[in-house]
């Protein structure tokens, strides 16, 4: 029976024609397992996952394997991006049993959902033996299986518990976190750790804010070097912009080719803020190209931002992206082909597979002579046109609320910085203006989609596809990331409705997700009950739900003037502070928000009839301290608390600067405003 055909998840749809009799995650599936008295096979993955595809081709598309699964199990297929709560619970179980985790995740559970055997990818022969062994154990050693399951559930409960130690997130703790990152920093290649190496976007955001607050030159250099190394490496698409999920090596050369919305959103913020603070030309170019990638490749008109581009093209990793010297010559001609091979480090031996290379930027172009930059732009355009004729990776068109929130926030920051950092006579001014227009339309479109499609009866839904929202409820990260995005959009547009929507989401988070210790659970108190209620405080590939909500609470408090939201942010951050001090690499977003709270955050209101062109507004964005909020518009503009009761002085545009709800004297000159902000 084809039970996945009506799914909103592209990952589930990929498996709809399998010989395995898949069920979606549902109470009916577990009821069927109880009726048949068989264990449950829970297979968790996502559409852009390479090894998920491999296991599907080897096992789930095989008639013999399908018959074996159908005879002895009820098989449930889960999209981890659509059901992060289910993924979190069973990933904790997998890590408890095996010491590691990953996708595809393969879990065997009792008919009540209790996991008793967990793993990840299994080659077909191993998987067949495992199915036979688990089936035998279920029939002949039932008591031992149930004892194993009980032990795993106990381990999950301990790992996901709330109520641990709390402490204020102080300047000393943030300094210790920065020092820990500096100690773990790869001085040769940038980033942290070895292969595989993931882009440490949230740690870089923290270090940028730490530099701005403290003046730490070391923190800034870690960001600058890592940002340059990633941008020059194969992790970064040298032709179309955007970043791959991670590098399989320690020096950013060969990527795992999937491009995720969340990585690109968070990296866009890094390059945008590095550009804002330093004027770095490479950071400017990469920010522009990443913003354009999000708007061109992942945004769907009338909808939100798609989740990802696949790692594979026609089942082959890198098929779209890799080049040989001969292919460069074929597209560009002899002279430009050889020049491009040198520029992009494309060799006869190759840096990837079968003598092919992933393009890397081996020479500087951003500070090069104009004729070099012109030649480089021409080469990039011709290579991209040729690459577009190749088979292309599939796109996961699922719209995830939290990741769209991250993208909206990043694109708002990009527009704000682009408006102040690009002079009218700049050689890239026309290109930047074009990108800004497309980006502005895309982010507003996505925000309207979240507000109109994902927000149902005051509650968020996790995912949608083709403008149809799915059933899974939003989790904590959805509420935090979307609320933070709406706060950002309020600042960009001056429209009160976005702040009102943000406040509504945060009220739900406080009412439905709060834990007794001041922290938060990842699922609502009225959500589907799993074998454990997840409450992970660590930042990993994306901000934890807790960190995301803290960031949104902090911004909303500054924009609304309502102190109870700041108090909630500080209480929740105190539950993460011990992790910040001991495991900084897994608390980057929490530390980033901690810097904002320590800095103020500043609340900057500019009373003006020209929010887009007033020099006071430009100065506010250029010199804004970490986490500052900036709102500009007419006095007493409806729905904008920061502009309430703030008149112009002597009829002139006027800036009001407050910090922690304590205000300085209003000023009318750029010089006086900058003095208050620096």
N, C-alpha and C positions, 0 to 999 in steps of 0.2 A: 504494500500500500504506500502511495506517495504522499506522506503527511507533511513534507517540507515545501510543497509547490506553492503554497500561499504565504510563505515566510517573507518578512521584510528584509531579512538579512541575506546579502549576497553569498555569504559563506554557507548558510544553510541551503540556499538555492543551488550551489555548486554540487551538493550531495543529494539533490532531490531524485535523481535517476539511478542512484546506487542500488545494487542488489541487497544491500543491508536495509532492513525494514526500520528505518530511522523514525524516532519520535522527536518532536521539539520538546524542550524542557516544559513539563506540565504535570499537574496532579494526576492526569489520566494515565500518563506513562508509568508512574509509580504504582498506581492502582492495578495496571495490567501486570506488573511484575509480582505484586502480591497475589493476584488471581492465579498466575501461572507458577508461583513459588520458584522464581528464578532470580538471579542477581541482575543488577543493572550495569550496563556498560555506558559510561559517560565519556564522550569524546569532545574535548574542548579545543578550539582553534580560532582562526580568523582568516579572512579572505586573502590577505596579502602574505600569508605565512608560507615560506618555501617548503619546509619539511612537512607541513600539513598537506600540501599538494602531493608530496612524495608518498606519504603514508596512504593518502586517498588512492593514488594510482596503483600502488603495490597491493593494498589490502581491501579497501572499501569498495573498489570497482571490480574486485575479483568474485566470480560467482561462487567458488568453493568457500572462500572466507565468509561471504555473505550468508551462505547456507548455515555455516557453523555458528555465526553470531545469532542468526534468527532462531536456530533450534534451542540455544541454551541461555539466551539473554534477552532483556529488553534494552534496545540501543537508543541512547539519547544523544543528539548532536546539539552542542552549545556554541554560540558565537560569543567569545569572551568580551568582545567590544560592546555587544548588546546586553549581556548579562555579566557585568563586572563583579557583582555580588556573588554569583555562583562560582565564577572563576576564582575569586579571592579565597573562598572557603576551601575549595578543592586544591588550589595551588598551595595553600598552607599545609594541607594534608600530604600532598606530594613531597613538599620540602621536608616535612617531618619524617616521612618514611625513607626518602632517598638521599636527602642532603642537598638536593638541587631541584630545579624546576624548569619549565619551558613549555613550548608548544610545538607540535600537538601534545596535549595532556590526555593521558589515558587512565581512567579511574574505574575500578570495579567497586560497586556499592551494594548494600542490602536494599530490599524494596522500600525501606524507610529513608534511604539516602545516606546511610552511614558508610563512609569509605573504608574498605579493608585491604585493598591493594592499589597502588598508584605507580605511575611511570609516565614517560613522555613518548618519544618516537620508538616504535618497534619495527624492525624489518619484518617482512612477511613471514619467513619461517619461524622467527621468535614469537611473533604475534599469534600464529596458529598454535604453537606449543603452549603459549600463555592461556589462550582461550580454553584449551583442553584441560590444562592444570587447574584453572580457576573453577571450571565446571565440575571437575572431579572433587575438588575441595569443598565446594558448596553442597554437593550431594552426600559426601562421605565424612567430612570433618566440619560439620556445621558449627559446633560449639567453639572450636578453635577460631573459625572465621569470625564469629560474633565477638569473641574476646578481643581479637585483633582490631575489629572495628571500634569497639568501645575504647580501646587504648588510643586509637587515632583521634577520636572525637575529643577525648580528654586533652590530648596534645594541641588540637586546634583551639579549644577553649582557652588554654593557657597562653597561646601565641596571640590570640585576638582579644585578650582581656583588657578592660579599662580599669582605671583606679590605681595606676602605678604612681611612682614618685612625680612630684611637680616642683617647679621652681620658677621664679621670674626669669625671663630671658633678658639678661643684663648685657651691658657693653663688654664686660669681661668674657662672658660666654661667647659672644659674637667674635671677639678678638681671638679667643681660643679656636673657634671654628675656622677662621681665616688662616691661623697659623697651622692648623692641622691640614688644611687643603694645600698650603704652600709646601708642607713637608711631604705630601703624597704626590705632588706635581711632577709630571714628566718634563724635565727641563730640556730634553732633546727634541721630543716630538709634540709637546703640548698635551693638554688633557691630563687624565688620571688613570693609572693602571695600565695593564698590557692588553694583549689581544684576547677576545674581541674588544674593541674600544668604542664606547658610546659617546656621543656628543654631550658634554656635561652642562647643558644649557642653564639649568636652575642654579648650579654652583657658580656659574659665570655671572648670572644676574645678581646673585648675592655679593660676589666680589666687586662688581661695579658699584653697587650701592655702598659697600663697605669702604671702598676707595673714596667715594664722594663724601661720605660722612667724616672719615678719619684722615684723608689725605694719603693713604697707604699706597706708595709707588709700587710695592711688590704685588699687591692685589691687582692693580691695573695692568702690570706687565704680564701676569699670568693670563688675564683675559685677552690682552692684545696678541700675545704669542699663540695661544690656543686658537683664537678666532682666525688668525692668519693661516695657521697650519691646516685647520679644517677647510678653509676656503680654497686653499691651493691644492688640496688633496683630491683623490677620487671620490671622497664622501660627498663633495659638492659637485653638482652637475655643471660643468664648465660651459655648456652650451645653452641650456634652458633655465638654469637657476634651480634652486631647491636642493635639499639635502636628503641623502639616503639614511636608513635607520641606524646603521653602525658600520664600522670598519672591521673587516675580518682580521686585520693585522694591527700592530701597535702604532703605525705611522700614517694612518688615514689614506692608504693607497687604494686598496680594493674594498669597495663597499658591499654590504648585503643590500641589494638594489632597491628594496621596497622603500617608498617615500611616504612617510606618515604625516598626517595633518598636524598632529600635536608637536612633533619634533620641529617642523618648519615654522610653526607659530612661535614656539619658545625661542628658537634660534633667531627668528626675525627680531624679537625683542632684544636679544643680546647685541646683534649687529647694529640695530637702530640706536640703542643707548650708547654703545661705543662710539658711533658716529656723532651723536649729540654731544658727548663729553669731550671728544678729542678732535673731531673733524677728519678723522682717518678716511682716506679716499677708498681704500679697499672695503672698509666697513660700509661706506655709503653705497658702493656698487653692489655688494652682496645683499644688503638690506633691500635695495631697489629690486634686484632680480628675484629675491625670495618672495617679496610682496607680489611681484608680477606673476610668479609661479602659482601662488595661492589663488590669485584672482583668475588667471587664465586656465590653469590645469585642474584645479580642485573645486572651484566654485561652479555651481549649476544654476543658471538664471531662473529666478522665481523660486529658488530652493536655498539650501545651505551649502556648506563646504563638504565635499566628499571626504571619506575617511583616509583613503590611501591609493597609491598606485602599486600594483603587484611587484614582487621581487622577480617573477618569471615573465618571460614572453614566449608564448607557445611551449611552455614547459622548460625553457632554457634560461638560466640566470645570465644576465648581461647581454643577451642577444641584441637588444636595442642600442646599448650604450658603448660597447667595446669596438676598438679600431685596430687595424694593422697599418704600417707605413704605406703599403701598396694601396689600401683603401683611401687614405688621405690624398695620395697623388692622383688617384682616379677621380676624386671629386674636385680637387683644387688645382691640378696641374703640377708639373715637376717642381717649380720653384716654391710656390706657396705650400705644396705638400710637404716638402722637406723642411721648410721653415716651421710649419705647424707641428711636424713630428718632433722638432727640437723644443718648441714652445710647450707642447703638451706631454713631453716625455714618452712618446710612442716609439718603441724599439722593435727590432726584429725578433728579439727573444720574447718580448711581451711581459707585461706585469700581471696579466690575468691568465686566462686559460687558452690553450691551443694557439699560442703565439700572438694573442690579442692584448691590447692595453686599455686600461681605463684612463681617460684623459685627466691629467693633472697639470696645474699651471706651474711650470718649472722656471719661468722668467717673470719679472715684474712688468706689469702693463699699466697699472694705475698711475705711476709716476714717470712713465716712459715719455719719449718725445711724441709729438702729435702724429707724425707719420707712422710710428710703431703702433699707436693706439688705433689709428684708422685701419691699418693692415689687419690688426687683430680682430677688430669689429667685423671687417669684411669676411675674414676666414670663419669666424663664429657663425655668421649668418648663412654662409654657404654650407657649412657642415651641418647646421641644424636643419636646413631645408632638405639635405640629403638624408639625414637621420629620420626625418618625418615620413620618408617613403618606406622605411623599414617597418616590420611588424611592431606594434606597440604593446606595452604591458596593459593588462586590464585594470580598470579603475573600480574600487569598492565605493559605490555610490551611496552607501549608508551614511546618513547624517547623524552624528553623535553630538548630543547637546553640549557636553563639557568641552569637547575639542573645538566645536564651533565657537564657544565662549572664549577659549584661548586665542583662536584666530582673530576674532573681532577685537579683543584687547590689543593684540600685537599690531594689527593694521591701523587702529586708531593712533597708537603711539607713532607708527611710521608716518602717517599723515601729519601729525603735529610737528615732528622733527623735520620732515621734508619742507614744510612751509617756512621754516626759519633757517634752514641750512643751505638752501639752493638759491643763489642770486639770479636775478632775471637775465644777466648776461653770461651765465654759466653755459659751457658748451653742451651740457646734458640737460639744460633747463626744459627744453621741449619734450624730451623723452621722459623726464621726471614728472612733468605736468600730465602727460598722457597716462603714465602708470597711476598717478594719484587719482585721476578721474575714474579709471577702471576699478581701483581699489575701493574708493569711496562708495561706488555703486554696489560692489560685491558685499562689503561688510554691512551696509544698511539692509540689503536684500536678505542676508543671513539672519540679521537681528529680527527682522519682521517675520521670518520663517519660524524662529524660535518662539517669538511672542504669540504668533497666530496659530501654529501647528503643534509645537511641543508643549505649550502651556495649556493644560486641560483642567478646567474647574479649579484653577489656582495651584495645580500640582504639575511638576515637570514630568514628561515622559523621556526616556533615555534616547531613543533612536527613531528615525523616520527614513523613508525611501520613497522617491517619486511623489513627494508632498503628502504621503500617507504616514501617519504616526503609528508606531508599533505599540504593543501592550506593555512591555517592561517599564516599570516605574523608574523615574530618575533616582540616582544615588547621590550621596553627599557631594561628590565632585561636580556633578551636574549643577546642583544648586549654587555651589561656590563659584565655579568658572563662569556660569551664565550671569550671575549677579554682578561679578566683577566686570564682565563685559558691558552690562547695562550701565554700570557706573561710569565706565569709560565713554560710552556713547552719549550719556548725559553731558559729559564735559565737552565732547566734540560738537554736539548739536545745540546745547542749551535748552533741550526739550525736557520738560518735567516728567513726562510719562515714563521715560527710561529709569529715572530715579525711583519713581513709584513702583515700577515693576521689580526693581532690585530689592527694595524694601520688603515687598511681599514675599519674594523668594527667601530672603533671610529670616523673615518671621516664621516661615514653614520650617526652615532648618533648625531654628532655635526651639520650636515647639515639638518637632517630630524626630529629630536626630540627636538631640543633646544627651550627653551621658552625665551621670551624677558627679563626676570629678571635674566638670567644666569642659571636658573634651566632647567628642562626637562619635557616634556610630556611623558606619557607612551606609546603613539602610534605615529607613523610617520605622517608627515603632508599630505602624500598621502594615508594613510590607510583608510579603510572603516569608514564612518562617523557614529557615534553613537549619542544618544541623548545628550551626553556630552563627552568631550575629557578628559580621565582620566589623572591625574597628582598627584599621591599619593606619598608624600615624606617620609612616615613612614616605618620603618623596622618592619615586623611582622613575619610570619613563615619563610619567605625568605627575603634577602635584597631587599629593594625597588629598582626599576630600577635606580633611581637617585643615591643611594648609590653605587650600583654595577658599574655604569659607572664612578663615581668618583674614585673608587678603581682602575679600569682599566686605567683611564687617568693618575692617579698618578704613577702606575707601568710603563706604557708605556713611560711617560715623562722621568723617571729615566733611562730606558733602551735605549731610543733613543737619549736623549739629546735635544729634541725639547721642548722648554719652553712653547709654546702656549698650549700644552696639560695640563701642570701643571696649567697654568692660568685658563683654563676652569674648571679644578677640583676645584680650590679654589673658583671660582665664584659660581659653583653649590653647594659647601659645605656651602657657606655663606647663601644660601636659607634654609638650614636645621639646621643651628646653633641655631636658637631660640628653635627648638624642642629638640635638644641635651641638652640645658640648663634647659628646663622645664619638658620634658617627656623622660628621659634618656632610659627608658625601651623600647621605640619605636624608638630609633635612634642608636642601638648598632653598626650596620655596618658603619654608617656615622661616629660615634665616633671612631671606629677602624681605619678608614682611616685618620681621623683627627690626631690621634696619629702618624701615619706614616709621615704625612706632617709636623707636629711639630718636629718630630725627624730628618727629613731631606727631604725625606728618603735617607739613605745612598746608594751610588752606588759603589759596590765593584767588581772590575775586577781582576782576577788572571790569569796571563800569564803563561801557563804551557803546557807541552805535556801530562800530566797525570791528567785530570780533575777529574777522579774518585778516585785517590789515593793520590793526593798531600796534605800534611799536611796543607798548606796554605788554600786550599779550605775547608777542614774540619773545620779549625779555623774560617773561614768566616761564614760558616753556623752555627757553634756552638754559636758564639758571635754576630750574625747579630742583629743590633738594630731594633726597630719596623718598619715593612714595607720595610726593606732593600731589594735591588735586588742584586743578586750574579751571575756573569757570569764567566766561566773559559774556557780557550782554548788557541790556538796558537795566536801569535800576528797578528793583521790585519785579523782575521778570517772573511771570507765573510759573510755579513749580520748581523754582531755582532758589533754595534757601540761602545760598551764599550771596545772592544779590539782593536779599531783603534788607530794607532800611539802610541802604548804602548809596547815598547821593553822590553826584559829581561835585568836586571842589571847584568853585569859581567857574562852573560850567565846562570844565575840562575833563577828559578821560582820567579816571582815578583808580589806583590799585590799592586793595586792602589785603594785608598779609597777616594771617593769624597762625598760631602754632599751639596745638593742644587746646584750642578754644580760647586762647589768650591773644589779643590783637595788638598790633603796632599801629602807629599813626598812619592814616592814609597818605599816599604820595601820588604825585602827578608826573614825575620825571622818571625816565628809564634809569638814570644814575641812582636815584634814591631807592628805586625798587630793587635794583641789583644789590645795593648795599644791604638791604634787609634780607636778601636771600643767600648771601655768601659770607 
